[in-house]
Each structure stands twice: as C-alpha cells, then as structure tokens.
Amino acid sequence: MTTTNAKPTASKQAGESLLQVTDLTKHFPIRRGLLQRQIGAVQAVDGLTFDVARGETLSLVGESGCGKTTTGRMLTRLLEPTAGTILLEGEDITHWSAGKMRPLRRDVQMIFQDPYGSLNPRHTVGTIVGAPYHLQGIKTEHGVKREVQDLLELVGLNPEHYNRYPHEFSGGQRQRIGIARSLALKPKLIIADEPVSALDVSIQAQVINLLEDLQDELGLTYVVIAHDLSVVRHMSDRVAVMYLGNLVEIADRDELYTRPMHPYTTALLSAVPIPDTQRRTKRERIRLQGDVPSPVNPPPACRFHTRCWKAQEVCRTVKPPLYELAPHHLVACHFPENVDARTAAQAGAPLGDVVPDDAPTGDATGPAVAPDRDTAHGDTGSRD
C-alpha cells in the first residue's frame, strides 16, 4: 500500500483524557434447554483498562476473535458491558439507557467495516448523511441539504451526488459517505472499525489520508480497530495489542514497532510483509504453534501461555498485570522481551528475569515447546 510518510508520533498520555476505560468486560451467555438456562459464557472481552487523550489516535490490534470489535461496540454503547466503567469526559456512561444516550450520540460516532452494508440501499446519499440532523432535531443556518453537500465536499465527493443511491458508488466512495455521516454532528470521538479493510489497496491510502486530514482540521479523536499492522503504523499515536479478550501490551507507536516486549506482539510484527527482499530474507519469522483457545473456556492466568515459547509454571498460575517497563510502555508478561532483568524487577515483575528466546520451556497443556522460527517469505500476518 502506498501512503505518505507516517505522521510524527508524540505520547499524549499526559494530555487531557477524553475516554477512560476501566476493567471493561463483556461475556455473552450461552443458553440451552427449554428454560434457556445459562450453561456458560463467551468471554469476548475481559478486563480492559486504557484511556484515550483528546486528539489522539489509539489503535486496537490482534487476531480474529480477540474482542476488538466487541470493545468498539461497547465504547459506542451499541453493546451493554457486563462489567467495568466507561468515562467520557469524566461522565460515567457505562449503563446509560438508550434515551439518555441519544444526546451523547452527537459526541461518539462509528465508522463501520462494510461500506455497503452500513448504508441503506433504499435511501439516497442526502437522506443517509442528513439522517443525524433529523434524529437529533438539529436546525442548521442554511438548511440540512446545504450542510450535507458541504460534508460530501469535505470528504472528497461531489455535492451533486446528493440524490444518488449507494449502489451507484465505488467501495471507496461508499466509505467516504459513511465518514461524512459520522462527521455530521461534529463528534469528539470516532470509533473506526476496520475503516479500509474492505477497500482496494489503491483506495486505502486515500481514505487513511482523508481521516488524518479531518483529524487535523476538526480535532477528532480516533479509536481504530484494525488488523493491518502497516496501516496501524501509519496512522496511530499509540497501539494496544489484544489477545483473547485481554490487553497484553500498549505503547507509543514507534516504541512498540521498534521494541516489542510481549512475545505475542513480537510474533505479530514478524509477520508484517516487507517489500524489500534483502530485509525480508534477513528477518526472523516467528510461527506460533497451535490455534487460539476458545473464549468459552480460556486458559487460566496468562491466556497466551498455551502458545508461548517462553511459558513457565508461573504463567499458568499467576495472571500478569500490566507492568510499565518503559515510559508509557505497558506489558502484561512475566518474561518480557527486549528488556533487561533489572528493569523488569524495578517495574515490579514478580520474577525479575528474562528467559532466553530459544529456551524450551514447560507448557500448561503438554510437553516443552520451543518457538518455530524461520525467515519470512510473504506471510500476511494476523487476520480479522
């Protein structure tokens, strides 16, 4: 994918937090029988804690089924959280009713993954983009039609497209329509769920650059859900890595890509395609063994220990908290990579030790395992 140079990153941890999430949890009950008794639960998201500064772009990455989209839908209150708190500008909105949430929809909007499925094929573009004004009862100085045409022009569409239907547009143009709809009420926070994954590579760069230009112009805050790590690196200020409903690492973009500390993050980054053939042949590729465990019955303690080449007994008995092993770099791992033992001990890691990368170790579900490492030859990385 061809894009402009990645924007400079600066940690905004110390800035004003627009969104604060604490121990956010979502379990989907499994029911059976005539009386629909609950016999279990899908632990889609389990105890996420993070915050997003005003004007920042935070990206959530991870394998398919790790809970990224569920998290995004809880942040927009399209799903009711099982536990935890969501604070927007200091206001607890975790369990607000639909009626109470209606005025808040002006501040929190969502860009959906499928640019066609999220648009009503029976409505014109003018009706789709203008719907938020009517639903919120907002009066505009020059009328809704004029506002909608200005929004279409803002996202790079012709104002004359006002009376056209979604099927008359390309995939990239449909996504721009979705972006225009999300901008109608001038939101403070936008949750972008795979905003470019359904688009052609030639169109992806245009949409990404459009989102960045709009952020600079309107002061928007983004939470981006993505699996393409090249896209994430281009548009993020910070990156949060999820695995099986848990947050395993969160750091500034450049820090995470140059010095990943969680073994899972290291494996993900080793799968990113590199166009330079010389660099690609020199790079070490880490292939994780086994499949992702079921969220219905996740492994105890550290959920990654069944696939980790550094797993020890403590990994299946003690759940690692998020340790700050570098400024604004939090890692949930007993044996982090790219960090010395003294730093780990000072951060409060219980063992204060780092196991060599290739040391065979005990696994909770079987005999000792070692990482399967080789050189990368065109692997596409994690998928969602």
N, C-alpha and C positions, 0 to 999 in steps of 0.2 A: 504494500500500500504506500502511495506517495503522499506525503504531507509536508507542510512547512516545518521548520525547526521546532522542536518541543519547547513549550513555554518555560521560562525560568521558574524554578520552584523555590518557595520560601515557606518555612514552617509557620503556620498560623495558629499553632497550639495556644500561644499566649494571647491571641486575639479574642474578641468577644464571641462567645459560643451562641450560635443560632439554634442548634439542635443538640440535645443531650439525651443519650440513651443509656439506661442502667439496667443490667440483668434482664434484658428483653428475651422473652420466651414464648414460643408457640408450639403447642402439642395438639395434633389432630387426633381426636378419639377414634378408635376402631370399635365398631359395634356389630354384634351378631345376635341372631335369635329373634324370636317373636317379640320379646320385650325390649329388644335393642339394648342389651346390657353391654357396657364397655368392657372389653377384654384386653385392651392395650391402647397404645398411642404412638403415633408417628412423631418423633421428637425432631421436628423440622428445624427449629431454632432453639438454642438452649443457652441462655445467659450471656447475651451480647452486651458489652459496655463500650461505648465510644462517644465522641462528640464531634461536631462539625462547626468550624468557625464561619462567621459571616464572610461571604465572598470566596469561600474555599471550594475545591473540588475533591471529594473523597470517593475513591473507587473501591467497590467490593468485588473481589475475585475469588475463584475457586472452581472445583469440579462441578459437574452437573449433579444436582440433588443436595448441594451443601447448604441451601437455605437462603441464597442471595435474594431471589425474587420474593420469597415469603417475607424477608426482612423489609424490602422496599414497600410491599403492600401493607405491612403493619405501620410503617412510618407515615403513609398516607391515610391510615385508618380504614383501608379497604378490608382489612382483616382485624379481628379483635385479638389483642395479645392475651396469652394465657397468664403471664406474669410479667413483672418488670415495670419500668416507667419510661415515658417519652415526654420530654420537656421541650416545648417550642417557645423560644424567647422567655424561658423561665416559667411558662404556664404548663401544668400537667394536663396533657390531652389524652392520656392513655385509655381512659374508659368513657370518653365523652360520647353522648348519644348522637345519632345522625342529625337531629335537629340542631344540636349545639355545634356540631362540626360544620354545618353549612356555611356560616360566615368565614370559617377558617379555610375553606377551600380556595379563597382568594390568595392565601399565602402559601399553600402547598399544592403543587400540581405534579402530574406524572406524564412522562413520555413513554408510550408502550412499545414493546418489541416489534410487533407486527404492524407495519404502517397501513395495511389494508384492513385487517381485522378490527382495528380500533376506530375505523371510520364507518359511519352508517352509509351503505351504498345507495339508499333512497333519498338522502339529503344532499343538497348542493354544498359546495365549499363555504358559501356565505352563511348557510344555516348552521353548519358544523362549527365554524370558528366563532360565529356570533352567539351560539347557544349559552356560553358562560354569562354573557351580559344579561340575557333574558332570565336565566335561572337565578342570578343574584340580584335582579332588579336594578341594574346599574344604568343610569342615564348618562349619555355622552353629549358633548357640546355640539358635535356635528353629525350626530346620528350613528347608529350601530354599523350601517353599511360603510360609512367612511372609515370608521375605526378598523373594521375587518379588512378593507382594502389597504390601509396603511400597514397592518400586520402582515398581509401577504407580500407587500413590497419589502418589508423589513427582513423577511426570511428568504428573499430572492425569487419570489413568484410574481407573475404579472397581475396587477389589480383587476384586469379584465377576466381573470379566472373565477371571479366571484360566483357566477351562475353555472359553473361546470360541476360534474359529478366525479367522485373518486376514481371510477374506472377509466376516466379519460386521462389520468396522470401516470407517470412512471413511478417506480418504487421510491426513488429519491425525492420526487416531488410530493408524494403522499406523506413521507416522513416530515417534510417541511410543513405540510398542512397540520400535522399533529403537533409540531413545535409551535406553530402560530397559535393553535388553540390553547396550548399550555401557557402561552405568554399573554393571553387576552386580559387577564385580571391583574397583571403585573405582580406575579408571585415573588416571594422571598426565597423559597426553596423548591427545587425541581428534582424529582426522582426520575432518573433516566434509565429505564430497564432495557439493556442491550439496544441502544439507540441506532446502531449502524450494522448489527449482525445480519439483518435481512437484506442488506443493500449490496450492490455490486461494488467491487473494490474501487473502481473508478469514481464512484459516488461517495464512498465512505469519507474520504478526505474533505470533500466539500461540506458535508454535514458536520463533521468534527470541527472544522474551522469556523463554521457558522455558529455552533454552540459556544465556542471560545470568544468569538467577536461579540455575541449577545451578552455573555457574562461580563466582559469588559465594559460594554456600553450601558448595561442595565444593573450591574452589581449583583448578579444572580449567584446563588449558592447551589451546587450540584452534589447529589449522591448518585454516582454512576455505577450501574450493575453491568459487569462485562466479563467475558472470558478471553478475549483477545488481548494478550499482555502487551502487544505493540501499541494498540490503541490506548490502553491504560497508561502506558508510559508517556505517551504524547500529551494527554490532556489532564493528568491528575496532579494535585499538590501532595496528597497522601494516598497510600494504598493500604487497605485492610484485607488480609487473606483469611478466608473461611474454610473450615474442613468439617463436614458432618455436623453442621449446626453450631460449631464453636468458632470463636475468633482465635487464631493461632499466632498472628503477627500483624502489627500495624506500625507503619513508619513513613517518613517522608519518602517521596518517590525515588529520588536519586540514591538515598541511603539504602532503600530496600533492594533496588536493582543492582547496586554495586556490592552490597554486603548483606545478603540474606542470612538470617540466623536460624530460622526454623527449618528442619530438614524437608518438610513438605514444600516450603517456598523455594528452597534450593532445587528440588526436583521439578517444580513447575517452570522455573526460569530456564532450566536446562533444556526444556522442550520448545522454547521460542525459536522459530525459524530464523536463520541468519543468511542474508543474501550473499555475503562474502564467503566464497568457497574455502579460502585459506583459513579464515577464522572458524568456519563451521567444522572442518576436519580436525582442528586442534581442540575444540571444545569437548568437554566430558559430558556425556548424556547419562542421566540417572533414570533408570526404569524401575518404577515401583512394582513390587510383587503383589499379586492378589487383587481382588476387587474392593471397592468401597463397601464397608459393612452396612447393614441395614439400619436406617434410623429408627426402626421399630424396636430393635434390640442392640443399641450401640455398645461398643466395648467400654469397660469401666475405666475410670481415671483418664489418662490421655487417650483420646479416641484414635489417634494416629499410630498407636504403638503396634497394631497388628500388621502394619506395612512399613514400619520404620526400621532402618538398618542399624540404628543406634539404641534401640529399645532395651531397657534393663528392667529388673524386677520392680523398681520404684515407679516406672512408667505405667504399670497396670494396677498399682495400688494407691498412688497419690496423684490427684489431678493437679497439673502445674498451673499456677496463676500467671497472669501477665506480668513478667518482670521487665523493668526498664533497664536494659543492658547498655543503652547509649541514649543520648539526649533525644527524646520523643520517639524512641525505638523500643516498642514493647513486644515481648516474645513469650509465648506460653510453651516452654520446653525445659526439661530438666538437663538436657545435654545440647545446648545450642551450638551452632556452627559459627565460624568466623568471629569468635570471641575467646579471650584467654580465661583461664580458670579463676584468676584473681578478680577480674571484672564480674564474672558470674557470682562469685562468693560475696562481693561487696553489694551486689544488687539484691541479695537475699535468697539466691538459689540454694536449695537445701543441700545439694551435694558439692557445689562449687568446683565442679570438674567437667572437663570436656573429653568425651570418648573419641579416639581416632576414627576417622571416617570409614575405614575399611575393616574395623574390628568386628568379627562375628559376635553377635550378642543373642541372649535369650529372648524368645518371643512368647507372648502370652498364650498363643494358640498352637504352638508347635515347636519344632527344633530351632536351633540357632539359624539366623538368616544373615545374609550379607547383601549389600547393595549390588544391583545389576548395573554396572557402569560400562558404557562404551562411547564411541563417538557418535554424534548426531548426524543423521542422514535424512533430513526432510521431515522429521516428526512435527506434527502440528500443535502439540501441546494439549492442555486441558480443553474440554468441550463442555458446553452448557446446552 
